[in-house]
Every structure is written in structure tokens, then in C-alpha cells.
């Protein structure tokens, strides 16, 4: 069960701010899809892997419960929640609004260096996808979204976006199979990047919204019909 933490936790956490460090470590793992929906996480197992006592892990898990990233089972364990189609649709609607606004704001204030950094993230994502390393390509896509939201410099929007990413992170593993079957001729990231270069908020927002919609469609199909969504999606590039 703890293989993901084993990979990420070679060194015990420092004694300072153990609760915060455990929280951010677990949040990163959840957001990047290292745990699957329905997976049970035991407090003592996590504490052993992170090299800390149960107390800071318990505090970190309580924060993740408040973030709706995990569901409390008892005082010793939590579970990664399942997401039904209705909840996923609601999350996507919120992402489109929050990340769309963030992209628009980023277009107004982004520097050339920040745009270049975003381009580099996108290029890594495409290279990984061509190498069929889909897990890492999705991780780079997550970094791309986090980066333009950070550029926007709207802390409340960023916090909301993080909470939404936490809730859909465990579905990332399903996306390794259920990828979009119909792709635009031009990647939405390029539209967003053009908006940033041209200082065009509407164009940047268009790119962010399209990217979310394209990736939401196969996941909704999968959530509505897990047995029937797979074969068609396997042909996606």
C-alpha cells in the first residue's frame, strides 16, 4: 500500500514543522495521482514511512479531511474518496471558472521569463507523451496549470484551485488509460501561451478552459460507464 510513499520518502522528515511537512508531502502525492480512489491509508504506516510519530501525521490527515482530499474512516485511517460523475462535473465547472480567471489575469502581468518557463513545462509534457510516459506527462500538465495560476498572483484563486486538484488527483491513474479520443488540431496550451505573449486575457482564458474540457470528457465517460469507456480511449495519442 505504501509504495508511493516509499518512493517519495527516502529520508525521514526534519523535526521542524513535522505536521506541515507531512501535510504537504501527502498533498503532493494525492494531487499527482499516486493513490487511487478507494485506497485506504493507515496512520501508523504513513508515520513509519515518513519517519515521524503518529501525532504530526494525524494532524496532517485532519487537514486533508478538511480539504475533502480524504475521508475519515476511524482515528487510525482514512480513505481516498470515490468521485461520482456529478461531483466530477461540478469540480470541472469550478476549475473552468477559477483557472480561466487565473489565466486571464496571468495574461495581464506575465513576464517573458515566466512565459518561457511555461513553454518549457509544456515541451517536457509533449516529449514525455511521445515517449509514452503518460504518468509523468500528466504530472507536467499539472505543473503547467499550477504555474500559470501562480503567475496570476491571486492567492485565494490558487488555494481554491489546489483544493480542486486534490479532489481529482486520484483519478490521474485512470487517465493513463481513459485519455481524450478527439484532440484539437492545436494544443490548448498554445492558445493559453499566445494569450500570455499577446497580453490577451480572453485568449489565455480560452486556452485554459478548453484544456480542462477536453480532458474532462473521457473521464466523465469512464465514471458513467467504467466497463465501456476503456477500449475507445486506448487509441488516444
KOLKOL-111663 format. One record per residue (C-alpha): residue in one letter; y, z, x. Coordinates in steps of 0.001 Angstrom, whole numbers, padded with zeros to 6 digits, always signed. Example, Ala and Ser with C-alpha at 12.3 -4.5 7.8 and 13.67 -1.06 7.14 Angstrom:
# KOLKOL-111663
A-004500+007800+012300/S-001060+007140+013670/
END
This chain:
# KOLKOL-111663
X+000000+000000+000000/X+002428+000839+002757/X+002014-002263+004885/X+005566-003405+004207/X+006970-000102+005381/X+004729-000136+008418/X+006228-003448+009473/X+009789-002237+008978/X+009421+001338+010249/X+008104+001276+013788/X+010437+004120+014784/X+010969+007393+012879/X+014377+007797+011306/X+017010+009803+013183/X+017706+013262+011821/X+021271+012429+010786/X+021725+011322+007184/X+017982+011049+006602/X+018369+010681+002864/X+020853+007812+003254/X+018710+006089+005837/X+015606+006371+003680/X+017547+005066+000685/X+018915+002021+002491/X+015555+001273+004116/X+013740+001348+000776/X+016528-000527-000965/X+016301-003307+001613/X+012539-003522+001171/X+012793-003676-002627/X+015624-006204-002611/X+013765-008566-000276/X+010602-008538-002376/X+008358-006522-000075/X+006976-004624-003072/X+005514-006209-006191/X+006162-005375-009862/X+003872-002570-010939/X+003256-001293-007415/X+003043+002486-007083/X+004873+004199-004218/X+003878+007732-003266/X+006487+010071-001854/X+004269+011548+000880/X+003065+008106+002033/X+006645+006893+002364/X+007695+010059+004187/X+004813+009703+006641/X+005657+006085+007421/X+009365+006830+007882/X+008669+009909+009994/X+010607+012342+007792/X+009861+015246+005485/X+009383+014595+001745/X+012809+016000+000820/X+015040+013092+002002/X+012574+010597+000547/X+012658+012425-002792/X+016464+012228-002736/X+016353+008521-001837/X+013912+007776-004651/X+016115+009652-007127/X+018988+007332-006194/X+016736+004298-006633/X+015725+005568-010077/X+019430+005754-010945/X+019802+002178-009653/X+016952+001166-012021/X+015110-000195-008982/X+012103+002111-009509/X+010701+004108-012422/X+009757+007767-012022/X+006064+008471-012683/X+005973+012133-011670/X+007539+014325-008982/X+005319+012718-006326/X+005509+008991-007064/X+007469+006088-008519/X+006544+002600-009665/X+008239-000751-009181/X+009027-001735-012783/X+007875-004892-014500/X+010618-007133-015874/X+010207-008900-019197/X+011848-012289-019938/X+014651-010743-021984/X+015658-008328-019233/X+015456-011052-016601/X+017673-013319-018730/X+020225-010527-019107/X+020235-009932-015351/X+020806-013655-014734/X+023711-013742-017186/X+025303-010827-015349/X+024629-012414-011948/X+026256-015667-013043/X+029374-013769-014087/X+029607-011341-011157/X+028598-013747-008394/X+030592-016566-009944/X+033724-014419-009879/X+032929-013350-006316/X+032530-016953-005170/X+035831-017881-006784/X+037612-015010-005061/X+035937-015842-001748/X+037347-019377-002011/X+040847-017938-002082/X+040526-015806+001059/X+037613-017068+003202/X+038376-017843+006845/X+036973-020811+008741/X+034719-018466+010725/X+033319-016938+007548/X+032582-020370+006092/X+030851-021349+009348/X+028706-018217+009157/X+027702-019079+005596/X+026813-022613+006699/X+024616-021201+009466/X+022750-018997+006959/X+022193-021988+004678/X+020968-024123+007574/X+018458-021424+008552/X+017275-021242+004963/X+016679-025008+004826/X+014901-025022+008192/X+012579-022240+007029/X+011899-024059+003776/X+010990-027238+005665/X+008646-025155+007801/X+007153-023855+004512/X+008084-020293+005390/X+009188-019646+001847/X+009300-015861+002099/X+011864-015971+004906/X+013757-018843+003278/X+014230-016696+000162/X+015405-013859+002395/X+018041-016178+003892/X+019081-017233+000389/X+019601-013557-000408/X+021702-013195+002752/X+023784-016193+001682/X+024593-014600-001679/X+025310-011225-000097/X+027595-012878+002456/X+029862-014741+000048/X+030039-011689-002217/X+031097-009634+000817/X+033773-012196+001707/X+035247-011737-001775/X+036128-008149-000797/X+035622-006794-004324/X+033613-003602-003803/X+032822-002960-007478/X+031572-006515-007972/X+029476-006229-004821/X+027946-002938-005977/X+027036-004451-009352/X+025527-007484-007622/X+023444-005228-005378/X+022092-003350-008383/X+021067-006647-009983/X+019447-007914-006771/X+017450-004671-006593/X+016027-005225-010054/X+014875-008787-009415/X+013851-008351-005760/X+010193-007594-006567/X+009943-010974-008308/X+010603-012703-004979/X+006882-012820-004231/X+006267-014692-007469/X+008946-017181-006436/X+006784-018134-003465/X+004641-019974-005998/X+006896-020480-009008/X+009719-022447-007433/X+012052-024905-009183/X+010332-028153-010133/X+013577-030024-010801/X+016083-029834-007979/X+019622-031255-007904/X+020342-034152-005568/X+022701-031844-003679/X+022010-028180-002998/X+024372-025870-004944/X+025183-024044-001706/X+027010-027168-000537/X+029129-027122-003685/X+030000-023491-003046/X+030778-024201+000616/X+033005-027125-000362/X+034861-024792-002704/X+035446-022334+000136/X+036631-025055+002545/X+038955-026600-000030/X+040209-023258-001341/X+038950-024345-004763/X+037793-021265-006741/X+036362-023278-009627/X+034226-025437-007357/X+032912-022393-005479/X+032086-020667-008745/X+030285-023776-009979/X+028031-023759-006928/X+027149-020069-007250/X+026373-020365-010951/X+024253-023491-010547/X+022206-021895-007772/X+021356-018899-009952/X+020468-021054-012965/X+018192-023389-011015/X+016139-020535-009574/X+016065-018639-012877/X+014370-021432-014848/X+010907-021321-013193/X+010918-017529-013166/X+011608-017405-016901/X+008773-019880-017473/X+006484-017680-015386/X+007498-014456-017149/X+006995-016040-020568/X+003642-017572-019657/X+002172-016221-016389/X-001036-018200-016812/X+000609-021518-017492/X+003662-021610-015201/X+001917-021936-011867/X+000416-025422-011452/X+003580-027410-012123/X+005694-025175-009936/X+003415-025601-006953/X+004726-029139-006453/X+008268-027986-005779/X+009722-028547-002321/
END
